[in-house]
């Protein structure tokens, strides 16, 4: 799952031109008695609002033909759900959260 999330971040960074900042991926893990949280953030361009409700759908992609099958986040979603967890996306295009 982490590999899929990192690959999405890498792809997002490759698609953006950087002038004032460096392409960066942040990974944070927090655990406590009730569970764990994994946060993967990047300073790519973000996800457009009209795509947010589709990002976990199998075969949904905004990439060019031949550059992705649209399965990475769908696989992540399934793995997390099968482990009784939850996965979510927070984004604001062109702004680091």
N, C-alpha and C positions, 0 to 999 in steps of 0.2 A: 504494500500500500504506500509506504513512504517513497519508494522508487517512483511510483506513478505520480505522486504529488510533486516530487522534485523535478521530474521530467516536464510536467506542466509549467512549473516555475521557470525552468531553463528555456523552454519554448517561448514563454511570454517575454523573457529578457532578450532573447534573440530577435524578437519582432519589434523591439523598441530601439530608437536611437537615443543614446545618452550623451549629453553635453556637460551638464553641471554636476552630475552624480555618477557613481559607479553602479553597474548592475549588481544587485545584492539579493541573496536569499537568507532569511532568518528562520531558524528552527528552534522552537521552544517546547520543552516537555515539562509538565507539572503533574505530580502524583500526590494523592492523599489517601485517606482510608477508604473513601468511597469510589475511587477510580483514578483515571489519568486523563490528561488533556494533552494533545499534540497540536501545536500551531505551526503551520508553514506559511511564511509570508514572503513576498517579493516586491520589488519596486518596478514591476512591469507596467503595462498600460492599463491593466484592469479588465474587467468583464463588463461588456455593455449591458445596461439594465434589461433590455429585451431578451437577453440570453440567459439570465439568471435562473429562470424556472426550468431550463432545459439542460443545465450543465451535467446533471447526473443521469440523463437519458442515454441509453446505449446508442452508439453511432452518431451522436450529436457532436459536431465539430465546426469550428470556424476556420480551420486550417485549409490550405489549398489541397486539391485532389492529390493523393499520393503521399501527403505529409503526416497524416494521422487518421486513425480509424474511428476516433471518438469513443473509445472504450475505457480509457484510463480512469476517469472520474466515476464512470458507471461501476467499474470493478472495485474501486475504493469504497464506494457507497455500499455495495453488496457485502464486502468483507466487514466493514464496520457494523452494519446492521446484523450480520450473522453473529457478531460478538456482543450483541445487545448494546451497541454504542450508537452514537449519532455523529453525523458529519454535516458541516454547514459551510457556506461560502459568505464571506463579507468582502465587498469590493466597492471602490469608488474610482472609476476610470481616471487615470492620470494623477492619482493621489495615494500616497502610501498610508496605510491604516496601521 
